[in-house]
Amino acid sequence: MLRSFIFSAKHILLGEVKYFYLKLFYRVSGTYYTPEIKFQFFLFGTALLVSVFKLVRNKNNSLSKRKVIFIILAIAAANAGIIMIGRFNQTSIVFLFPLFYLLVAYTLEGLASKYKYTIAVILFITLTAFTLSNYAEYKGNSYDRYLNEISKAVKPWDETLGNLNTEYYFENGRLHDYRNLAFLKDKEMSFEEYIKKNDIKYIIFSEELDLIHELRPKWDGIYGPMNYYDEMKAFLKNNCILQHEFTDSFYGIRIVRYIGLKDWKIKIYKVVY
């Protein structure tokens, strides 16, 4: 019984790790931006294979060999930590990249200087090119411009219901983001009661909510089940006045797959009774 449970748990966790790396490779994401890193996957995989091959062939207990073993063990430990915590999100890769780059550097040891430096320069140029291409995807998008549009209708100290990506505009505790609304049903609280209880003066409604509701339950993981959607729309119609409206193709939606596909509408309403 115990052996069967351990086998099942191991199978599930290894599947999660595999899926974690596949998502990074194919840039599958919800709200996290994942850059193009296919080249790094091939580079790191090659470095790992070459390192293991060199370790098997090298019988000497040299300092360089011990360092490579330490790096490989550190990579294994980082993966074990991800498994133990169960935090399979894209940001976890930041713990592994520095270790793999060190492994690449040690892989080049032992080569003749002219080959070592030539390969290093080629890798540096290639990695720089990929980094710049990732930056170029979104260089035309301005977060300051997005917040400036919001400032035309809402002050930083106003109690506001809005998207999580507006957090840096508001004073601490003034933003009530959409994720809180998923718990209204558990608390047996209506949308209107939530607005009154938190003394919310403004509602920043993103077209993203319409899309998530239309495609439910596909994106329920973003803000939770939107059981409040119809009530929210009715409240906006009957108890709010539209103060400002603008579009933003980047910050108008947090789902990475839909960023840049269109100019997403953002409407700012003032609550009135």
N, C-alpha and C positions, 0 to 999 in steps of 0.2 A: 504493500500500500504506500509506504513512505517512499520506496524506490520509484514507484510509478509517479508519485507527486513530484519528486525531484526532477525526473525525466521530463515531465510535462512543463514544469516551470522553466527548466533549462531551454527547452524547445521554444517556448514563448519568448523568453528574453533574447535568445539568439536571433529569432525572427524580428524582434523589435530593433536590434542593432543593425541588422541587414537593411531593414526598411529605413532606419535613420540615415544610413549612408546613401541609399538609393535616392532618398528625397533631396539630399544635398547635391548629388551628382546631376539629377534631372531638374533641379531648382523647383521642387514641389514645396509649396508653402501656403500658409494661411495669411497671417499678417506680418510675418518676418520677411524682410528683404533678403534673398539669398543670391549672392553674386555668382557669376560664371566661374566655377573652379574645377572644371573637368581636367584642365592641364595639370593642376596640382594633384589630382587623384592619380593620374598616370605617373607623374614625377615621384610622388611619395611611395606609390606601389613599387615602382622600379627600385627606388632607394632601399626599401625594406627587403626586397628579394636579394638585391646585391649585397646588402649588409649581412643577411643570414648566410649567404653563400660564402662570403669572406670569413665569417666567424667559424664556419665548419672547416674551411681549409686552413685557417690560421691556428696552429696548435700552441703558439706562444702566448703566455699570459701577459701581454703587453698592456701598457696604460691605455693606448688607443682602443684595444679590444674591450677592455673593461668599461670604457666610456660608451662604446656602442651598445654593449649589453645593458648598461644603465639606461640609455635612451629608450631601447626597445622595451625594457621592463616598465619604464615610466609611461610609455604609450599604452601598454597593456593595462597598467594601473588606472590610467585616465578612463579607458573604456570600461573597466570594471566599476569605477566610480559612477559613471553614467548609468550603468545597468543597476547598481545597487540603489541609487537615488531614484531611478526611473524617470529621469528628466531628459527625454529624447527630443529636445528642441534644437533648432538650428544653431543657436548661440553657443551650444556646448562645444562646437568644433574649435572655438578659440583656444581651448586648453590643449588641443592636439597639434595645431599648426606650428607653433614654435618648436615642438619636439621633432616633428617631421623635417623642418628646415635644418635643424641641427644634424639629423640623420643624413640628409642630403650632403651637408658639408663634410661629414666624416666619411661618406662614401667616396668622395673625391680624393681622400688621402691615399697615398701610394702611387698616384699617377705622376707621370713626368710633368714638370712645371708647365711646359708649353701647352700640354693637353688640359691640365687642371685649370689653368687660368682662362683658356679659350672656352672650355665648357662653362665655367663660372660666369663669364661675360655673356655668353649666349643665354644662359638661364636668367640672369639679371635683366637683360633686355626683354626676353619673352614675358617674364613675370610682370615687368613694368608695363608692357603693352596690354596685358590682360587687365591689370589694375586700372589703367586709364580707360579702357573700353567699358569697364563696369561703371566707372565714374561718369562717363559720357552719356550713359543711359538716362541719368536723372539730373544732369548738371543744370538744365533749364528750369528746374523747379525750386521755388523759394518758399521756405517755411515762414520767413518774416512777412512775405506778401500775404500768405494765408492768414496769419495772425492779425495783420493789419486790416484785412477785410472784416474780421470778427470785431475788432476794436471800433469799427464804425457804428456798431449798435450796442455793444456790451462792454462794460468796464471790468477790470480785473477783480474787483471786489464784489461784483454781482453774483448772487447765488444762481448757478446756471446748470441746466442739464445738457450735456453735449458729448461729443466724441472724445475718446481718451487722448487722441493726438492734439487736443487743445490745452492739455494740462499745463504746459509751460507759460501760457498766457495768464492763467488765473492765480490769485493768491491762494495760499494753502487752505484746503478745505472748501473752497468755493465751487469747484467743479464736481458735479455728480454725474459720473459717466454711465453710458448705456448698460454696462454690465450689471449694475445694481438692480435694474428692472426685472431681471430673470428671477429674483427672489420675492417679487410681489405676491405671487400665488401662494408661496409657502407661508408668508406673513399674513395672508388673507387681507391684503391691502389693495385698494384700487389705484389706478394710475393717478387719478385726481387727488386722492388722499396722500399719495407720495409727494406730489407737487406741493400741497398745502403744508404737510408736516415739515418739509425741508425749506419752506419759504422760498421756493424757486421762482425767480423773476423772469428768466429767459430760457428758451429751449432752442438749441441749435440742432436742427433736423437735417441730417445728411441723406441724400438719395440712396446711399448705401443701404439704409434700413429697408427701403422699398424693394431693393434687389434681393436682400437676404430673405425677406418675407415671401417674395415671389418664388424663390428657389428652395424654400424650406422643405425638409430639414437639413439640406446639404451643408449650410453654413451656420448651423445652430451652435457650433463650437466657438464662434466669435463672441457672441453676447448672450448665449444661452437661448432656450426656447422663447420665441417672441409672442407669448400668450397675450401680451398687453398691446399688441400692434393696433388692432381696430379701435381700442379704447383711446390710445394715444392720438390716432388720426382724428377721432371725433373731438377730442379735447382741443387739439390744435385748431379745428374748424370753429368750435363754439366758444372757446375761452381764451383765444389768443389773437394777436394782431401781428401780421407780417411786418417786420421792421427793416429787414435787409435781405437781399438775395444775391448770391454770386456763384461762380463755378470754379472748380479746381480739378484738373485731370489727375493730379498726384495725391494731394492731401484730402481730396473729396471722398476718398474711399480707402479703407485700410487693408482690403483683400488684395494681395499682391497681384493675383492673376488678372484683375480688372483695372489695375493702375495704368493710366495713359490711353485706355481704349476710347474714352470720351471725356467731355467736360462734365464732371459730376456736379450736380446742383447741391448747394448748401443754403438752407433757409433759416433765418434767425427770427424767432417769434417772441413777442412780449406777452407774458401771462396777464390777463385781465379778467375781472369778475363783475 
